[in-house]
Amino acid sequence: MDQDIKELIISSLALEDITPDDIDAEAPLFVKGLGLDSIDALELGLALQKRYGVSVSSDSEETRRHFGSVKALAAFVTAQRTR
């Protein structure tokens, strides 16, 4: 699932100079680490909804935790899909 999330991040955000291997699954996605911003979060949330059918609430503390890293996002998607 980590690899799928990395590929989704790259494709949905058009990160042309980054490969899945360049993304540390444990590193932060926002500010430090990958350096994504709030617009990226919206685009990524829509991509997750389209690909996996998961619902992401906007701007909650819980959502911020889920978007903390590739590992956290993969765990969130896996948990949502098994409900």
N, C-alpha and C positions, 0 to 999 in steps of 0.2 A: 504493500500500500504506500510506503514511503516514496518509492520510485514513481508511482502513479501521481502522487501529490506534487512531487518535484516537476514532473513533465507538465502537469496542469498549470502550475505557477508560471513556468517558462512560456507555454503557449498562450495562456490567457492574458499575460502581461507583456507579451512580445519582447521577452528578454533575449535578444539575439546573440549576445556575446557570452551567454551562460549555458553550461550543460548541467544535466542532473548531478553529475559527479562533483560539480563546483559548489553545490548547495549542501552544507552540513545539516543533517536532519535534526540536530540538537541546538543549532544556533538560532538566535532570534530572527524572526522574519522582518520586524519593523525596527526603525531607527538604526540600531547596530545590526550586525550580521548582514542580512540581505539588503537592508535599507529601504524596505517598502514604506509607502505612505498611506494615508486614509483613502485616497482614490484607488490605489492598488487593492486595498482591502475590499472595497465595494465591488470591483471587477472580479476579484478572486471569489468573493461570496456568491456572485451570480454564476460564475463558472462551476463552482461546487454544486449549486442548486441544479444547474442544467445537467451536469454529468452524473451526479450521484443522487439527485432528488432530495438532498438534505436542506432543511430550513435553517437559515442563520439569522438570528435576531440582530438588529442593528444596534450598535453601541451599548452593549451591556458588559459588565465586568467578566461574566462567564464567556462571552464571545471573545473578549481580548485574550483570555487564557487559552482558548482553543486555537487562536491564531498566533500563539506564541512561538511555535516552531513547526517544522514539517512533522515531527513525531506527534506533537499535540494535535495537529490538524488531522493526521491519519487516524489517531485514536478516536477523535470526535466523529469523523465520517464512518468509521467502522461501527461505533456505538449507535449512531443514528440509523444505519442500514440494517441493524439486527433487531430493531424495535418492532 
